[in-house]
């Protein structure tokens, strides 16, 4: 690569060559062969040159002085006077001396002794005249104009839609409005922007027109760099630059063609504030630098790339595919702006998907172009720049408006040049490459104008960093895609980590899905960022940037990956999920609750057991991580029972959730139990231990074992003679999402979720058998149901109702059950004394509350009670005999989904409800019965029930139901 400044810089070396030729050995030999009379002429020549050298010595002294570090360079000195003097001396002395000498030599020695003709090369080229070297394009054609009425209508409709959307979203300005905005680069401000202009030339004859236009700018440029990479016209371009004899204009050349990216590589070297890169077909109006700098200095557009020509990429068609950007006859092919062919003039600033032919941006933004390898070095630098600026710098691309009556405000004063030379529309192979390129950017998180104007809504976005992860996620992805009304896509890392075509093969999809322009699988090409790097920073950066964009475009309810994914990728996904949501496109409830999609990291073994996730309502899925379910164990001197419970808990599926566990022991706990608890390892969350100093008894042991810390804190209470199914946690999670977190469900009466299905009606003296499958066979024999009876053998309690229960129990607790003012007609619970459950039953009866119960064959459940001796079973004062078969139920050992109606949780409105005595009663009927009893802590009318403050649990008033 060669760097050439201008003709004046060349003068010193010319004189050095002159002295070498005429004062060195070769010159002396020729003079000695001449007539002796030439000696006097030579003496005069030496004298003249000595004087000239003196002048240049003085000139060099001034240069050294001003270049000294002790000189203040903040204000650059003007020493052009010295250059002018030296130039005048050169022109006066050297040509005359040379002409006189050449005449003498021609007469005295036109031939040598051996008869050979001496041909002397010219020692100096005459000064270059711009009129001799400048060439201009001949424009002998009219601007292209379409006469297709349909296409004119479609193009203008799309343009109007874009303008209307952008006006409403962020506001767009006319040229006069832009110039009225406050700018740090205002033309009247004391500090002027330093703009480096880069002109890239190959064959076109427009260099003089460009330089002439730039020399006339109302805001002077800082530098112009003329680039000629592999140009066959290098020497011509060089002579043109020389002819301007301007120290601010430089010529940079290379025999290697760096193509379209080379000019941006050169832009990295600029010392200016801003860079203006121009194609050789752009002739800017004389106010262009002023306008561009002013806009770039505003707060709104300082993080942007500005230009005069741009494109809006294709929109999705009705068949859910995207057309080529050159497809004719369809509105969805996008826009070229401005487009004289369709009479589309840009009169307000418009955001585009990429700029063409000119780019104006801060020098700091230029480096963004090289964060990722380009799709190809042969074309597409324009799209690559806009894509990466948005992806990594959140920077937009804007075409500036013009004054249609003032070409001085135009970025391309002769638009016919740019329009006819657009290679991206001339060659089919280029069109194909660029189609592939823009589709790759869109599927890697580029928010095009289509994506901004048409926000999508999908249920799940899967991410796999390896082929093994693709295989692990495949069952759940397939379940989503096969579920009516559900939509899910998968993104793969691509490159060397997880090639798209290989991932498609794992999913049993045709490999063509990686190429067709239809959303299904997204190849992020992460491998291109870390080919030689061992750092995880490029991977984190790439995954985060791509997934953030994809989440903004598609607005998934959840992002799903495996929980043993690479930690750096996990970090990137977490950041993308937190920052990538376009919350305006989700339901109000979901937006208020989370504002972003939930990131679900599933253990691989849990995925086949969690296919029900696809059946959860999309509006409920963002709450996946909002809930916390803690396990609270009440244990006392039954170490073998405790071990059995702990093993069953350890064998369960937890979906990668954080599940804290606590152990609650009374003062008399034995050493074996303490040792078992102390050595137990719990990998799913924190472990805590609490032991009473004074014996509290079972009522306090249970009721004080847990208290909610926040409104999404749920407590699972388990005594140590309970055992749970491996699926118990899945049941809890599924039920909460379906009946508590679905914004479309209103079930305020639900206080808890039971793991256990009873076989007896325990509140009736006779304790008759109960078979729910038979009772609900007309609805569905295995439907879950709502029961007014709370469960004490494995249940999850809701935080708001548990606070309410605390206050109620504190108000109503008596040592003597007969003193309790609540007496439920015909209920055996009226005589219960040492039971916390009795008080919960009373509250639920009075206020019409219910619990959700499972219902599976043979009453198989998610928990069972082994009826081992304790505070109730086999107690001395308990005269009631217990048949173990009536209480010990089988545990569910296989997936419960297959038993549910239609393989999923039924709608809340379809859940049957029964009262305390297992009689079918509507939810309203339960409230009627409680209000009729009239024994709550507040005296209410028969058509009212007590309403409480759910933050404190304190009753506040009576309200009609």
Buried (B, 14 or more C-beta within 10 A) or exposed (E): EEEBBBBBEBBBEBBEEBBEBBBEEEBEEBBEEBEEEBEEBBEEBEEBBEEBEEBBEEBEEEEEEEEEEEEEEEEEEEEEEBBEBBBEBBEEBBEEBBEBBEEBBEEBBEEEEEEEEEEEEEBBEEEBEBEEBBBEBEEEEEEEEBEEEEBBEBBBEBBEBBBEBBEEEEEBBBBEEBBEBEBBBBBEEEEBBBBBBBBBBBEBBBBBBBBBBBBEBEBBBBBBBBBBBBBEBBEBBBBBBBBBBBEBBBBBBBEEEBBBBBBBEBBEEBEBBBBBBBBBBBBBBBBBBBBBBBBBBBEBBBBBBBBBBBBBBBBBBEEEEBBBBBBEEBBBBBBBBBBBBBEBEBBBBBBBBBBBBBBBBBBEBBEBBBBBBBBBBEBBBBBBBBBBBBBBBEBBBBBBBBBEEEBBBBBBBBBBBBBBBBEBBEEEEBBEBBBBBBBBBBBBBBBBBBBBBEBBBBBBBBBBBBBBBBBBBBBBBBBBBEBEEBBBBBBBBBBEBBBBBBBBBBBEBEEEBBEEBBBBBBBBBBBBBBEEEEEBEBBBBBBBBBBBBBBBBBBBBBBBBBBBBBEBBBBBBBBBBBBBBBBEEBBEBBBEBBEBBBBBBBBBEBBEBBBBBBBBBBBBBBBBBBBBBBBBBBBBBBBEBBBBBBEBBBEBBBBBBEBBBBBBBBEEBEEBBBEBBEEBEBEBBEBEBEBBEEEBEBBBBBBBBBEBEEEBBBBBBBBBBBBBBBBBBBBBBBBBBBBBBBBEBEBEBBBBBBBBBBBBBBBBEEBEEBBBBEBBEEBBBBBBBBBBBBBBBBBBBBBBBBBBBBBBBEEBEEEEBEEBEBBBEEBBBBEBEBBBBBBBBBBBBBBBBBBBBBBBEEBBBBBBBBBBEBBBBEEEEEEEEBEEEBBBBEBBEEBBBEBBBEEBBBBBEEBBBBBBBBEEBEBEBBBBBBBEBEBBBEEBEEEBBBBBBBEEBBBEEBEEB
